[in-house]
Amino acid sequence: DSSIGQAAMDQAGAFKSRVEVGSVIITKLDGHAKGGGALAAVAATQSPIIFVGTGEHFNDFESFNTHSFVSRLLGLGDFFRLIDRATALENTDVDAQKQALTEMSQGRCTMRTVAEQLRTYARMGSMADMVTDMLGRIPKAAQKNMQANKLMQMDPDTMRKYVVITQSMTEEELDTDKIVKLLNSESRVRRLARGSGTSEEDVNGLIEVYKVFKLSAENMKRMIDPNALMKQMEKMGSMEDAIGG
C-alpha cells in the first residue's frame, strides 16, 4: 500500500546515515506501491538505481532502464525489455526486428510483423511474459475481445503453426493493417486453413493474436519516445556486430 513508499524512505535514509551509498538495486518491482518505494529510496540516498531484480536467483538482474521503469509503473508493458530479450537470442534477424519495431512504434501492425515476432517468441518459450511486456496489465477490453489468459498460455508449437498460416497469405494480406476486416470472409479463412494444412479455428486464433499485437502497437505509439527507441535499435546493431565479429 502507500505506506511502502514512506517505509522505504525511512529505511534508506537510516542506511545512508550509517554507510556511504553509491547506488540502489531494486530486488523486485511489481506494482505502483513498490515503484513508489524505489523512488523514495533514490530520493533518500541521492543515488541512482542501477539494477532491477527479475527473479529469485543471484543472476536474475537486469540493467535499470528509465523508460521501462515508468512504463511498468503505469502498467503499460515494457517494450525495451522485450527488445533486449529478443536480441539476446542467437541468430536473431536484427534487421527484420528493427523494421517490425519501427512499424509498431508508429502504431501500425501487419501480419508480416506478427509473423516475424512469433518466429522470435517461439524461441523464447512462454508467451506469458511477452504478453505482459507488450501490454502490461491486460486491459478489460482486450480480455473481452481475445481471451487474454488463453493467449498467455500459448506454446511455441502454436506460435510456429500461426507462422505457417501467414506463409499462405497473399502480399496484400501480409502488408495491410486492415487484415481483420479482410479475414471477415469465410472463403478467405477457409483458403488459408487449406493452404497451411491447419483448421479454420487456427486461422481465427491467429486473428485474435493479431489483435493483441495491434493493441501493443497503439501502446508503443502513445508511450515510447522515438529517440529512445532509435538508441535501443542502435544497441541491437552493435550487439549483432559483436557477435558476428
C-alpha contacts under 8 A as a table, 3 or more apart, distances in Angstrom:
res1	aa1	res2	aa2	distance
1	D	4	I	5.92
1	D	33	A	5.64
2	S	5	G	6.02
2	S	6	Q	7.50
2	S	33	A	5.83
2	S	36	G	7.97
3	S	6	Q	5.29
3	S	7	A	6.14
4	I	7	A	5.05
4	I	8	A	6.01
4	I	33	A	6.17
4	I	34	K	6.68
4	I	36	G	7.44
4	I	37	G	5.77
5	G	8	A	5.15
5	G	9	M	6.18
5	G	33	A	6.63
5	G	34	K	7.09
5	G	36	G	5.12
5	G	37	G	3.97
5	G	38	A	7.58
5	G	39	L	7.82
5	G	40	A	5.81
6	Q	9	M	5.01
6	Q	10	D	6.23
6	Q	37	G	7.28
6	Q	40	A	7.21
7	A	10	D	5.17
7	A	11	Q	6.10
7	A	37	G	7.64
8	A	11	Q	5.17
8	A	12	A	5.86
8	A	37	G	5.22
8	A	38	A	7.49
8	A	40	A	6.10
8	A	41	A	5.80
9	M	12	A	5.30
9	M	13	G	5.96
9	M	37	G	7.10
9	M	40	A	4.90
9	M	41	A	5.35
9	M	43	A	7.59
9	M	44	A	5.72
10	D	13	G	5.17
10	D	14	A	6.14
10	D	44	A	7.83
11	Q	14	A	5.13
11	Q	15	F	6.14
12	A	15	F	5.05
12	A	16	K	6.16
12	A	41	A	5.41
12	A	44	A	5.93
12	A	45	T	6.37
13	G	16	K	5.14
13	G	17	S	6.26
13	G	41	A	7.68
13	G	44	A	5.12
13	G	45	T	6.27
14	A	17	S	5.16
14	A	18	R	6.78
15	F	18	R	5.45
15	F	19	V	6.29
16	K	19	V	5.26
16	K	20	E	5.92
16	K	21	V	5.95
16	K	44	A	7.84
16	K	45	T	6.01
17	S	20	E	7.77
21	V	24	V	7.89
21	V	45	T	6.57
21	V	47	S	6.94
22	G	47	S	5.68
22	G	48	P	7.63
23	S	47	S	4.88
23	S	48	P	5.16
23	S	49	I	5.81
23	S	50	I	6.46
24	V	41	A	7.52
24	V	42	V	7.01
24	V	47	S	6.42
24	V	48	P	5.92
24	V	49	I	4.44
24	V	50	I	6.12
24	V	51	F	7.34
25	I	49	I	5.74
25	I	50	I	5.98
25	I	51	F	4.96
25	I	52	V	5.88
25	I	53	G	7.63
26	I	29	L	6.86
26	I	38	A	6.77
26	I	49	I	7.26
26	I	51	F	6.36
26	I	52	V	4.72
26	I	53	G	6.00
27	T	52	V	5.76
27	T	53	G	4.27
27	T	54	T	7.45
28	K	34	K	7.92
28	K	52	V	6.65
28	K	53	G	5.17
28	K	54	T	6.60
28	K	55	G	7.74
29	L	34	K	5.93
29	L	35	G	6.44
29	L	52	V	7.34
29	L	53	G	7.42
30	D	34	K	6.74
30	D	35	G	7.67
30	D	72	R	7.95
30	D	73	L	7.96
31	G	34	K	5.59
31	G	35	G	6.19
31	G	72	R	7.89
31	G	73	L	6.31
31	G	75	G	7.99
32	H	35	G	4.99
32	H	36	G	6.25
32	H	73	L	5.57
32	H	74	L	7.43
33	A	36	G	5.07
33	A	37	G	6.33
34	K	37	G	4.74
34	K	38	A	6.23
35	G	38	A	5.07
35	G	39	L	6.44
35	G	73	L	6.14
36	G	39	L	5.13
36	G	40	A	6.11
37	G	40	A	4.97
37	G	41	A	6.17
38	A	41	A	5.17
38	A	42	V	6.38
39	L	42	V	5.14
39	L	43	A	6.22
40	A	43	A	5.07
40	A	44	A	6.09
41	A	44	A	5.15
41	A	45	T	6.12
42	V	45	T	5.40
42	V	46	Q	5.42
42	V	47	S	5.37
42	V	48	P	6.09
42	V	49	I	7.00
43	A	46	Q	5.21
43	A	47	S	7.44
49	I	52	V	7.87
49	I	64	F	6.45
50	I	63	S	6.00
50	I	64	F	5.11
51	F	61	F	6.23
51	F	62	E	5.60
51	F	63	S	4.62
51	F	64	F	4.78
52	V	61	F	5.55
52	V	62	E	5.53
52	V	63	S	6.42
52	V	64	F	5.80
53	G	56	E	7.92
53	G	60	D	5.80
53	G	61	F	4.42
53	G	62	E	6.53
54	T	60	D	5.16
54	T	61	F	5.48
54	T	62	E	7.00
55	G	60	D	5.05
55	G	61	F	7.41
56	E	60	D	6.58
57	H	60	D	5.31
58	F	61	F	7.56
64	F	68	S	7.91
64	F	69	F	7.49
65	N	68	S	5.27
65	N	69	F	6.10
66	T	69	F	5.05
66	T	70	V	6.28
67	H	70	V	5.37
67	H	71	S	6.09
67	H	80	F	7.81
67	H	224	I	7.78
68	S	71	S	5.14
68	S	72	R	6.01
68	S	77	G	7.87
68	S	78	D	5.20
68	S	79	F	7.19
68	S	80	F	6.21
68	S	81	R	7.04
69	F	72	R	5.28
69	F	73	L	6.03
69	F	78	D	7.93
70	V	73	L	4.96
70	V	74	L	6.25
71	S	74	L	5.22
71	S	75	G	6.28
71	S	76	L	5.24
71	S	77	G	5.88
71	S	78	D	6.05
71	S	223	M	7.57
72	R	75	G	4.88
72	R	76	L	5.81
72	R	77	G	5.45
72	R	78	D	6.01
72	R	136	G	6.75
73	L	76	L	7.69
75	G	135	L	7.80
75	G	136	G	4.79
75	G	137	R	5.29
76	L	133	D	7.99
76	L	134	M	7.66
76	L	135	L	5.52
76	L	136	G	4.35
76	L	137	R	6.61
76	L	219	N	7.30
77	G	132	T	5.80
77	G	133	D	4.31
77	G	134	M	5.03
77	G	135	L	4.66
77	G	136	G	3.57
77	G	137	R	7.27
78	D	81	R	5.55
78	D	82	L	6.57
78	D	132	T	7.68
78	D	133	D	4.46
78	D	134	M	6.27
78	D	135	L	7.82
78	D	136	G	7.09
79	F	82	L	4.99
79	F	83	I	6.21
79	F	133	D	5.86
79	F	134	M	6.01
79	F	220	M	7.70
80	F	83	I	4.99
80	F	84	D	6.23
80	F	229	L	7.98
80	F	232	Q	7.39
81	R	84	D	5.11
81	R	85	R	6.20
81	R	133	D	7.16
82	L	85	R	5.18
82	L	86	A	6.21
82	L	130	M	6.82
82	L	133	D	6.19
82	L	134	M	7.64
83	I	86	A	5.23
83	I	87	T	6.09
83	I	232	Q	7.98
84	D	87	T	5.16
84	D	88	A	6.16
84	D	236	M	7.98
85	R	88	A	5.25
85	R	89	L	7.01
86	A	89	L	5.66
86	A	92	T	7.24
86	A	120	T	6.57
86	A	121	Y	7.50
86	A	124	M	7.54
87	T	90	E	7.78
87	T	92	T	6.32
87	T	94	V	7.21
87	T	236	M	6.35
87	T	239	M	7.85
88	A	92	T	7.98
89	L	92	T	5.92
89	L	123	R	7.92
89	L	124	M	7.88
92	T	120	T	7.31
93	D	96	A	5.43
93	D	97	Q	6.29
94	V	97	Q	4.99
94	V	98	K	6.09
94	V	236	M	6.79
94	V	237	G	6.98
94	V	240	E	7.30
95	D	98	K	5.09
95	D	99	Q	6.23
96	A	99	Q	5.12
96	A	100	A	6.15
96	A	116	E	7.20
97	Q	100	A	5.09
97	Q	101	L	6.07
97	Q	116	E	7.37
97	Q	117	Q	7.56
98	K	101	L	5.17
98	K	102	T	6.02
98	K	233	M	6.41
99	Q	102	T	5.17
99	Q	103	E	6.19
100	A	103	E	5.17
100	A	104	M	6.19
100	A	113	T	5.32
100	A	116	E	7.55
100	A	117	Q	7.82
101	L	104	M	5.05
101	L	105	S	5.93
102	T	105	S	5.17
102	T	106	Q	6.58
103	E	106	Q	5.39
103	E	107	G	6.88
103	E	108	R	5.51
103	E	109	C	6.57
104	M	107	G	5.02
104	M	108	R	5.04
104	M	109	C	5.64
104	M	214	K	7.99
104	M	216	S	7.73
104	M	217	A	4.48
104	M	218	E	7.51
104	M	220	M	6.69
104	M	221	K	7.21
105	S	108	R	7.29
105	S	217	A	6.03
105	S	218	E	7.71
105	S	220	M	5.04
105	S	221	K	4.76
105	S	224	I	7.16
105	S	226	P	7.53
106	Q	217	A	7.24
106	Q	218	E	7.83
106	Q	220	M	7.53
106	Q	221	K	5.25
107	G	214	K	7.59
107	G	217	A	4.62
107	G	218	E	4.61
107	G	219	N	7.57
107	G	220	M	6.72
107	G	221	K	5.02
108	R	177	D	6.64
108	R	214	K	7.11
108	R	217	A	6.15
108	R	218	E	7.45
109	C	113	T	6.31
109	C	114	V	7.48
109	C	177	D	5.73
109	C	213	F	6.91
109	C	214	K	5.46
109	C	217	A	6.40
110	T	113	T	5.21
110	T	114	V	6.43
110	T	174	L	6.19
110	T	175	D	5.43
110	T	176	T	5.79
110	T	177	D	4.99
110	T	179	I	7.43
110	T	210	Y	7.95
111	M	114	V	4.85
111	M	115	A	6.01
111	M	166	T	6.98
111	M	173	E	7.22
111	M	174	L	4.85
111	M	175	D	6.56
111	M	176	T	7.65
111	M	177	D	7.79
111	M	179	I	7.50
111	M	210	Y	6.99
112	R	115	A	5.17
112	R	116	E	6.32
112	R	166	T	7.49
112	R	174	L	5.00
112	R	175	D	6.27
113	T	116	E	5.22
113	T	117	Q	6.25
114	V	117	Q	5.15
114	V	118	L	6.05
114	V	210	Y	6.57
114	V	213	F	6.90
115	A	118	L	5.13
115	A	119	R	6.20
115	A	162	Y	7.52
115	A	163	V	5.23
115	A	166	T	6.66
116	E	119	R	5.25
116	E	120	T	6.60
117	Q	120	T	5.18
117	Q	121	Y	6.09
118	L	121	Y	4.89
118	L	122	A	5.83
118	L	159	M	5.75
118	L	160	R	7.11
118	L	162	Y	7.94
118	L	163	V	6.84
119	R	122	A	5.43
119	R	123	R	7.01
119	R	159	M	7.27
119	R	160	R	6.67
119	R	163	V	6.97
120	T	123	R	5.52
120	T	124	M	6.75
121	Y	124	M	4.87
121	Y	125	G	6.61
121	Y	127	M	7.21
121	Y	130	M	7.73
121	Y	156	P	7.49
121	Y	159	M	7.77
122	A	125	G	5.76
122	A	126	S	7.97
122	A	155	D	7.51
122	A	156	P	4.33
122	A	157	D	7.33
122	A	159	M	5.87
122	A	160	R	6.63
123	R	156	P	7.06
125	G	155	D	7.07
125	G	156	P	6.13
126	S	129	D	6.74
126	S	130	M	7.55
126	S	152	M	7.60
126	S	153	Q	7.02
126	S	154	M	7.12
126	S	155	D	6.23
126	S	156	P	7.32
127	M	130	M	5.15
127	M	131	V	6.12
127	M	151	L	7.34
127	M	152	M	5.08
127	M	153	Q	6.20
127	M	154	M	5.87
127	M	155	D	6.83
128	A	131	V	5.37
128	A	132	T	6.38
128	A	151	L	7.76
128	A	152	M	4.17
128	A	153	Q	6.19
128	A	154	M	7.90
129	D	132	T	5.08
129	D	133	D	6.11
129	D	152	M	7.78
130	M	133	D	4.94
130	M	134	M	6.09
131	V	134	M	5.00
131	V	135	L	5.93
131	V	136	G	7.32
131	V	152	M	6.34
132	T	135	L	5.26
132	T	136	G	4.47
132	T	137	R	6.55
132	T	138	I	7.41
133	D	136	G	5.66
134	M	213	F	7.79
134	M	216	S	5.52
135	L	138	I	5.95
135	L	139	P	7.99
135	L	215	L	7.67
135	L	216	S	5.79
135	L	219	N	7.46
138	I	142	A	6.57
138	I	143	Q	6.82
138	I	148	A	7.30
139	P	142	A	5.33
139	P	143	Q	6.49
140	K	143	Q	5.01
140	K	144	K	6.36
141	A	144	K	5.24
141	A	145	N	6.28
142	A	145	N	4.99
142	A	146	M	6.09
142	A	147	Q	7.64
142	A	148	A	6.87
142	A	212	V	7.49
143	Q	146	M	5.68
143	Q	147	Q	5.24
143	Q	148	A	5.07
143	Q	149	N	7.78
144	K	147	Q	6.41
145	N	208	E	7.79
146	M	151	L	7.79
146	M	208	E	5.49
146	M	209	V	7.70
146	M	211	K	7.68
146	M	212	V	7.86
147	Q	150	K	5.53
147	Q	151	L	6.54
148	A	151	L	5.05
148	A	152	M	6.24
149	N	152	M	5.17
149	N	153	Q	6.58
150	K	153	Q	5.27
150	K	154	M	6.61
151	L	154	M	5.18
151	L	209	V	7.30
154	M	158	T	6.37
154	M	159	M	7.19
155	D	158	T	5.48
155	D	159	M	6.54
156	P	159	M	4.98
156	P	160	R	6.20
157	D	160	R	5.12
157	D	161	K	6.19
158	T	161	K	4.95
158	T	162	Y	6.29
159	M	162	Y	5.17
159	M	163	V	6.42
160	R	163	V	5.00
160	R	164	V	6.40
161	K	164	V	5.09
161	K	165	I	6.53
161	K	198	T	7.90
162	Y	165	I	5.07
162	Y	166	T	6.58
162	Y	202	D	7.41
162	Y	203	V	7.52
162	Y	206	L	5.92
163	V	166	T	5.19
163	V	167	Q	6.60
164	V	167	Q	5.15
164	V	168	S	7.09
164	V	196	S	6.11
165	I	168	S	5.50
165	I	169	M	7.13
165	I	192	L	6.43
165	I	193	A	7.15
165	I	195	G	7.73
165	I	196	S	5.18
165	I	198	T	7.51
165	I	203	V	7.00
166	T	169	M	5.20
166	T	174	L	7.21
167	Q	196	S	7.48
168	S	192	L	5.91
168	S	195	G	5.73
168	S	196	S	5.93
169	M	172	E	7.92
169	M	173	E	5.75
169	M	174	L	6.23
169	M	192	L	6.82
170	T	173	E	5.14
170	T	174	L	6.26
171	E	174	L	5.08
171	E	175	D	6.12
172	E	175	D	5.36
172	E	176	T	5.93
173	E	176	T	5.74
173	E	179	I	6.15
173	E	182	L	7.58
174	L	179	I	7.89
176	T	179	I	5.84
178	K	181	K	5.60
178	K	182	L	6.56
179	I	182	L	4.90
179	I	183	L	6.00
180	V	183	L	5.22
180	V	184	N	6.29
180	V	207	I	6.67
181	K	184	N	5.19
182	L	185	S	6.48
182	L	188	R	7.93
183	L	186	E	7.37
183	L	188	R	6.08
183	L	189	V	6.19
184	N	188	R	7.96
184	N	189	V	7.90
185	S	188	R	5.40
185	S	189	V	6.42
186	E	189	V	5.12
186	E	190	R	6.01
187	S	190	R	5.04
187	S	191	R	6.07
188	R	191	R	5.02
188	R	192	L	6.21
189	V	192	L	5.25
189	V	193	A	6.21
189	V	200	E	6.03
189	V	203	V	6.38
189	V	204	N	7.64
190	R	193	A	5.16
190	R	194	R	6.24
190	R	199	S	7.98
190	R	200	E	5.98
191	R	194	R	5.25
191	R	195	G	5.99
192	L	195	G	5.04
192	L	196	S	6.00
192	L	200	E	7.84
192	L	203	V	7.12
193	A	196	S	5.39
193	A	197	G	5.88
193	A	198	T	4.84
193	A	199	S	4.96
193	A	200	E	5.34
193	A	202	D	7.54
193	A	203	V	6.39
194	R	197	G	5.18
194	R	198	T	6.48
194	R	199	S	7.36
195	G	198	T	7.86
198	T	202	D	6.36
198	T	203	V	7.66
199	S	202	D	5.12
199	S	203	V	6.59
200	E	203	V	5.05
200	E	204	N	6.26
201	E	204	N	5.08
201	E	205	G	6.12
202	D	205	G	4.86
202	D	206	L	6.34
203	V	206	L	5.11
203	V	207	I	6.48
204	N	207	I	4.99
204	N	208	E	6.50
205	G	208	E	5.17
205	G	209	V	6.43
206	L	209	V	4.97
206	L	210	Y	6.18
207	I	210	Y	4.99
207	I	211	K	6.46
208	E	211	K	5.15
208	E	212	V	6.78
209	V	212	V	5.26
209	V	213	F	6.61
210	Y	213	F	5.13
210	Y	214	K	6.10
211	K	214	K	4.99
211	K	215	L	6.18
212	V	215	L	5.13
212	V	216	S	6.14
213	F	216	S	4.83
213	F	217	A	6.13
214	K	217	A	5.05
214	K	218	E	6.38
215	L	218	E	5.12
215	L	219	N	6.32
216	S	219	N	5.01
216	S	220	M	6.20
217	A	220	M	4.99
217	A	221	K	6.27
218	E	221	K	5.25
218	E	222	R	6.36
219	N	222	R	5.17
219	N	223	M	5.95
220	M	223	M	5.20
220	M	224	I	5.29
221	K	224	I	6.07
224	I	228	A	7.35
224	I	229	L	7.03
225	D	228	A	5.28
225	D	229	L	6.38
226	P	229	L	5.03
226	P	230	M	6.19
227	N	230	M	5.08
227	N	231	K	6.35
228	A	231	K	5.16
228	A	232	Q	6.30
229	L	232	Q	5.04
229	L	233	M	6.20
230	M	233	M	5.08
230	M	234	E	6.16
231	K	234	E	5.03
231	K	235	K	6.40
232	Q	235	K	5.09
232	Q	236	M	6.50
233	M	236	M	4.86
233	M	237	G	6.49
234	E	237	G	5.13
234	E	238	S	6.30
235	K	238	S	4.95
235	K	239	M	6.12
236	M	239	M	5.22
236	M	240	E	6.27
237	G	240	E	5.10
237	G	241	D	6.28
238	S	241	D	5.13
238	S	242	A	6.23
239	M	242	A	5.05
239	M	243	I	6.19
240	E	243	I	5.18
240	E	244	G	6.01
241	D	244	G	5.02
241	D	245	G	5.83
242	A	245	G	5.06
